[in-house]
Amino acid sequence: MRHIVTFFDTNVLVYATIDQDPAKLTLSEKWIEAAITEGTFYLSPLVLNEYIFILSKLKILHHHEEDITLYAQYVQGILDRPLILSAYAMCQKINFCRNINDAIHLKTAEIHCDKLVTFDRDFKRFIPHTPLEIDILG
């Protein structure tokens, strides 16, 4: 039986790390734990980069070195020029380049995964433009 590889958006990691919403904390922990257990957990270099940036900005980076070490084990893929240009072309097409990183996440997930999970409702704009399954949590 083939398992569905799931791309995790940065916000899922953040909600699993920082207790800012108990329901989102529980939900994100459940999703992450299940994907790790099933061997379907996927992170891109950009997700890990954003995660570290957010923890640093909040001045709590040193408290979460174990989380970073854990998540780093699941980072795959590369962030290269063709990927960035593909994301740029798509966001130009739909006039939604406000956050190019979301388009880069989507294009990375299209290459390596079957599904993308996020709490970011802006991903609804991408649904008509991708064959990828997008689960918007919460």
Secondary structure by P-SEA (a helix, b strand, c coil): cbbbbbbbcaaaaaaacccccaaaaaaaaaaaaaaaaaccccccaaaaaaaaaaaaaaccccccaaaaaaaaaabbbbbcaaaaaaaaaaaaaacccccaaaaaaaaaaaaccccccccccccccccccccbbbbbcc
